[in-house]
Structures are given as structure tokens and as C-alpha cells.
Amino acid sequence: MTEPLPLIIESSLQIAWDFLERSGGIEDPERTAEILLASIKTQILKGENRTLMLSNRAIAAVERRKAA
């Protein structure tokens, strides 16, 4: 059984946020949250619904933005 979409989004966002917070990857909390949520939203619209995949790709999106 698949989790409800709001729970998938919330869980993915929390996993990514916790990881970035522990690793010191959050310089601007508001911008970080925007990037994470945009990444998760884009992935969901493309059909991805695996929580860890969503969070890992969202983390990668934040790291790419920091490197740019």
C-alpha cells in the first residue's frame, strides 16, 4: 500500500532537512527549504514516490546550488 502523497512529501522533506542540518549544509534555511520542496515536487510530478529517492535527489539539488 502506498503512503498518502502529503506524507511522502513531508517524510522526504524531513529526511533531507535532517541530513543537511547534521552535515552543516544549511546556510540559508528559507532558500534551502525552497530548493528541497521544488525538487521533491518536480520528482513527484514525474512519477517518483519513493521517499529516500526523493530526499536523496533533493539533497543533491541543494548541493548543486551551493557549488554553482
N, C-alpha and C positions, 0 to 999 in steps of 0.2 A: 504494500500500500504506500502511495506517495504522500509525503507531508503536504500540508496546505502551502500555497505559494508565499503568503506573508511569513510563515515560519521558516521556510527555506531562505528567504531574503534576510530575515533577522539573524538566523544562525550563521549564515555565510558572512554577513557584515561583522558580527561579533567575533568570529574566529579570526578574520583578517585584522580587525582592530586590536584584539588582544596580542596577536603576533607582532604587529608593528609597534605597539606600545612597549612590549617587553624588549624589543630589539632597538628601541630608540629611534624608530623610523617616522615618528610623527612630529614634524616641525610646525606645521600649521593645521590644527585639528579640523577646522572648517573645510579647508581645501582637501585634506586627506579624506574626510567623510564624503565629499562630493565625488572624488575620483573613485573611491570604493563603490559607492552606490551606482554611479554611472556604469562602471564596469560590470557589476552584477546585473543591472537592468539589461544591458546590451546582450550579455550571455543568455539570460533567461529568454529574451525575445528570439534568440537563435535556437532555443530548444534545450539548453543545458539546465539541468535541475539537480545535479549532484553538488551537495553543499561544499565539500572540500575542493572540488574543481573550481567552483565559483569563487571561493575565498582565495585559493592559490593564485588564480589569474588576476583577481582584484589586487592582491599584494604586488604582483608583478607589474601591474599598471601603475601603481604608486611609485614603485622603484624606478620604472622607466621615466616617469615625470621628473623625479629627483635628479636622474642622470642627465636629462636634457638641458 
